[in-house]
Amino acid sequence: MPNKWLIILLIMIGLCGCQQPFQNDNLQNFQSEGEAYLNQLGKKFPEDSADVLLHINGHPLDEVTVYLEKGQIYIPLTRILELMDFNIAEDDEHIRAGYTDIIYEVKKGSAEAISEGESINLSHEVATYDGQAYITTVALQELLGSEVRLNDQVLMVNMEQKDADLPKDEDLSEADDEDQEEVPALSSTKADAIIRTARRYIGTPYEFGAPSGSTRTFDCSSFTQYVFGVNGISLPRTSRQQAALRHTNRARYIPVSQLRKGDLVFFYWPGRYSSNRIVGHVGIYMGNGRMIHTTPNRGVHIVNAAASSYWRQTYLGAVRVSQ
């Protein structure tokens, strides 16, 4: 049975959080009082645990075991990410999560983390109990950039990922490869070189979180990053960062009617909690409605995206990167 004093503490914390999102000061005050009370009872950490029900965006999912240690509530990180429908890559040092490329990364035993391509320092280190990684509610909120609350034995996570700020209402079947002058494209020579490089790796296996620069395996954005890099154009590591280049002087958004060879094309990745406005996948446009990209089930391959109901439905927009 869960420790009854920890249950009482969770209820106390819940009463604080019912009317407002978790605030760091309130959380620390209530947890510090709870820790002092447990200390009076001679309890030891992290032996004080309780099972709570996880809700994500209002959907009840499964029970998870939480621990109290040093005034903080620790929750199992890998299990939480799995229940959010993320792909997970975990080794002895790191946990990486995302869709077809990495969105979040944490270092075990450390406060170092990466969220949406940005390096951050969490308020608390990622701890390990019984071989599992645990993160505090405060640190999880910082990592996800989303509200995390604990109310009356219910752990609530409200996902609020960044909108792609791409039209999404365009139809890839309307792609027109005839020359137009509105937005200068890569030179034909450069675009052909990019496509040749990409073709060289057809059949290379997909690996979520593949290392940058590796040609043994790719995920979607490590593939585009490598292919463009070989041809003298640097790209950031993730599909979301690559899409965000349109806000710099290095790239710009391209209407579907002006797509050309070498443009980056972006899609959302359907999932239970992912929005259809969130960049989750990237490929390289080859002309005539086709793109070359990598996916979990096929590795690097060419697809006629303009003729595919799936890719037409999930298409978000395109970005043209300058040299």
C-alpha positions in Angstrom: 0.0 0.0 0.0 1.3 3.5 -0.7 2.8 5.3 2.3 -0.2 7.0 4.0 1.8 10.1 5.1 3.0 10.7 1.5 -0.6 10.4 0.3 -1.5 13.1 2.8 1.3 15.2 1.6 0.2 14.8 -2.1 -3.3 15.9 -1.1 -1.9 19.0 0.7 0.1 19.8 -2.5 -3.0 19.2 -4.6 -5.0 21.7 -2.5 -2.4 24.3 -3.3 -2.4 23.5 -7.0 -6.1 23.2 -7.6 -6.7 26.9 -8.3 -3.4 27.6 -10.1 -0.5 26.0 -11.9 2.4 24.6 -9.8 4.4 27.6 -8.6 8.0 26.8 -7.5 7.7 28.6 -4.2 4.4 27.0 -3.2 5.7 23.6 -4.2 8.9 23.9 -2.2 7.1 25.2 0.9 4.6 22.4 1.0 7.1 19.7 0.2 9.6 21.1 2.8 6.9 20.9 5.4 6.0 17.4 4.3 9.6 16.3 4.4 10.0 17.7 8.0 6.9 15.8 9.1 8.1 12.5 7.6 11.5 13.1 9.2 9.8 13.4 12.6 8.3 9.9 11.9 11.7 8.5 11.2 11.1 7.9 7.5 13.9 7.5 5.0 14.2 8.7 1.4 13.4 7.6 -1.3 11.5 4.8 0.4 8.4 7.0 0.8 6.4 6.4 -2.4 2.9 6.5 -3.7 1.0 5.6 -6.8 -0.7 8.4 -8.6 -2.8 8.5 -11.8 -1.3 10.2 -14.8 -3.5 12.5 -16.9 -2.1 14.0 -20.1 -4.2 16.9 -21.6 -7.1 15.7 -19.5 -6.9 12.0 -20.6 -6.4 9.5 -17.7 -3.7 7.0 -18.7 -2.0 4.8 -16.1 -0.7 4.8 -12.5 2.9 5.8 -11.9 4.9 5.6 -8.7 6.3 8.8 -7.3 8.9 9.3 -4.6 9.5 12.0 -2.1 13.1 13.0 -1.5 14.6 16.2 -0.1 11.3 18.0 -0.3 10.7 17.2 -4.0 8.3 14.8 -5.7 10.2 12.6 -8.2 8.3 10.9 -11.1 9.6 8.2 -13.6 10.7 10.1 -16.6 10.9 7.4 -19.3 7.5 6.1 -18.4 5.9 9.5 -18.6 7.5 10.1 -22.0 6.3 6.7 -23.2 2.8 7.5 -22.2 3.0 10.8 -24.1 3.6 8.7 -27.3 7.1 9.9 -27.8 9.8 7.7 -29.3 12.4 7.0 -26.7 16.2 6.4 -27.0 17.9 5.6 -23.7 21.4 4.6 -22.8 23.4 4.6 -19.6 23.9 8.4 -19.7 21.0 10.0 -21.6 17.3 9.8 -22.4 16.1 11.3 -25.7 12.5 11.7 -26.8 10.7 13.0 -29.9 8.8 11.9 -32.9 11.0 11.2 -35.9 13.9 13.3 -34.4 14.8 14.5 -30.9 12.8 17.1 -29.1 13.9 16.5 -25.5 17.2 15.2 -24.1 18.3 14.8 -20.5 21.5 13.6 -18.9 21.2 11.2 -16.0 22.7 12.4 -12.7 22.8 15.9 -14.1 20.6 19.0 -14.5 21.8 19.5 -18.1 19.1 19.1 -20.7 18.0 20.1 -24.2 14.5 21.2 -25.0 13.4 22.1 -28.5 17.0 22.4 -29.5 17.9 24.8 -26.7 20.3 23.9 -23.9 18.8 24.4 -20.5 19.7 23.8 -16.8 17.0 22.1 -14.8 16.3 23.2 -11.2 17.1 19.6 -10.1 19.3 16.8 -11.4 17.7 13.7 -12.9 18.0 11.0 -10.3 18.1 7.2 -10.7 16.2 4.7 -8.4 16.3 1.0 -9.0 17.7 1.5 -12.5 15.0 4.0 -13.5 15.5 7.7 -14.2 13.3 10.1 -12.1 12.7 13.8 -12.5 11.0 16.3 -10.2 7.7 17.8 -11.2 9.4 21.2 -11.3 12.2 20.0 -13.7 9.7 18.2 -15.9 7.7 21.4 -16.3 10.9 23.2 -17.3 11.9 20.4 -19.8 8.5 20.3 -21.5 7.7 24.0 -21.2 4.2 22.8 -20.2 2.1 22.8 -17.1 2.7 19.9 -14.6 0.5 19.7 -11.5 -0.1 17.2 -8.8 -3.7 17.3 -7.4 -5.2 14.8 -5.0 -3.2 11.7 -6.3 -3.5 12.8 -9.9 -0.5 14.0 -11.9 -1.6 16.3 -14.7 0.6 17.2 -17.6 -0.9 19.7 -20.1 1.2 19.6 -23.3 1.7 22.9 -25.1 4.3 22.4 -27.8 5.3 25.3 -30.1 3.1 25.9 -33.1 5.0 25.5 -36.4 3.7 28.9 -37.7 3.4 27.4 -41.2 0.3 27.5 -43.3 -0.7 23.8 -43.2 -3.6 24.5 -45.6 -1.6 24.0 -48.8 -1.9 21.0 -51.0 1.3 19.3 -52.3 -0.5 18.2 -55.4 -0.5 21.9 -56.5 3.4 22.0 -56.7 4.5 23.6 -59.9 8.1 23.1 -61.0 8.2 25.6 -63.8 10.7 28.5 -63.4 9.4 31.5 -61.4 11.4 34.5 -60.2 9.5 35.5 -57.0 11.9 33.7 -54.6 15.3 32.8 -55.9 16.1 29.1 -55.5 19.4 27.3 -55.0 21.4 27.1 -58.2 20.5 24.1 -60.4 24.1 22.9 -59.8 23.8 23.1 -56.0 20.3 21.6 -55.9 21.4 18.7 -58.1 24.5 18.1 -55.9 22.2 17.9 -52.8 19.9 15.4 -54.5 22.9 13.3 -55.6 24.2 13.2 -52.1 20.8 12.3 -50.7 20.3 9.5 -53.2 23.7 8.0 -52.3 22.1 6.9 -48.9 18.9 5.3 -50.2 18.4 2.2 -48.0 20.3 3.5 -45.0 18.4 2.5 -41.9 16.5 4.9 -39.7 17.6 5.4 -36.1 15.8 7.7 -33.8 18.3 10.2 -32.3 21.0 9.1 -34.8 24.3 11.0 -34.0 25.0 14.1 -36.1 27.5 13.3 -38.9 26.8 9.6 -38.8 26.1 7.9 -42.1 25.5 4.4 -40.6 22.0 5.5 -39.6 19.9 8.7 -39.9 16.8 10.2 -38.4 14.9 12.7 -40.5 16.7 15.8 -39.5 20.2 14.3 -39.1 19.8 13.2 -42.7 18.9 16.7 -44.0 21.6 18.2 -41.8 24.3 15.8 -43.2 23.2 16.1 -46.9 23.2 19.9 -46.8 26.4 20.1 -44.7 28.3 18.0 -47.2 27.3 20.5 -49.8 28.4 23.5 -47.8 25.1 24.6 -46.2 24.9 24.2 -42.4 21.6 23.3 -40.8 20.7 22.9 -37.1 20.0 19.5 -35.7 16.3 19.1 -35.4 13.4 19.5 -37.8 11.8 22.2 -35.7 15.1 24.2 -35.7 15.4 23.8 -39.4 11.8 25.1 -40.0 12.6 28.0 -37.7 15.4 29.2 -40.1 12.6 30.9 -42.0 12.7 33.6 -39.3 16.4 34.4 -40.1 18.1 36.0 -43.1 19.3 32.6 -44.2 16.0 31.2 -45.3 12.4 32.0 -46.1 9.0 30.3 -46.3 8.1 29.0 -49.8 4.5 28.6 -51.1 3.8 25.2 -52.5 3.4 26.7 -56.0 7.0 27.8 -55.9 8.6 24.5 -54.6 12.0 23.7 -56.3 14.6 21.0 -56.0 16.5 21.4 -52.7 13.8 23.0 -50.7 13.1 21.6 -47.2 9.5 20.3 -46.8 7.9 19.9 -43.3 5.2 17.8 -41.9 3.5 17.1 -38.6 3.7 13.6 -37.1 0.3 12.2 -36.0 0.1 11.1 -32.5 -2.2 10.9 -29.6 -1.1 14.2 -28.0 0.9 15.9 -30.8 -0.7 18.8 -32.5 -1.2 19.0 -36.2 0.5 22.3 -36.1 3.8 21.0 -34.7 6.8 20.2 -37.0 7.6 16.5 -36.5 9.3 15.6 -39.8 11.4 17.0 -42.6 12.4 15.9 -46.1 14.2 17.3 -49.2 12.0 18.2 -52.2 13.3 16.6 -55.5 10.8 18.1 -58.0 7.7 16.7 -59.6 6.0 16.2 -56.3 8.7 13.8 -54.9 10.8 14.0 -51.8 13.7 12.0 -50.3 13.6 11.4 -46.6 13.9 8.8 -43.9 11.2 7.1 -41.8 11.2 4.4 -39.1 9.7 1.7 -41.4 11.7 2.3 -44.6 14.9 4.2 -43.9 16.1 6.6 -46.6 13.8 6.4 -49.6 12.0 8.5 -52.3 8.2 9.0 -52.2 5.8 10.9 -54.4 4.5 13.1 -51.6 2.1 15.0 -54.0 0.3 11.7 -54.9 0.2 10.4 -51.3 -2.9 11.2 -49.3 -0.9 10.7 -46.0 1.8 13.3 -46.9 -0.6 15.7 -48.4 -2.7 15.6 -45.2 0.3 16.1 -42.9 2.1 18.7 -45.0 2.9 22.0 -43.1 5.0 24.0 -45.5 8.4 24.5 -47.1 11.5 26.5 -46.4 14.3 27.5 -48.8 17.7 27.8 -47.3 20.2 30.1 -48.9 23.9 29.2 -49.4 
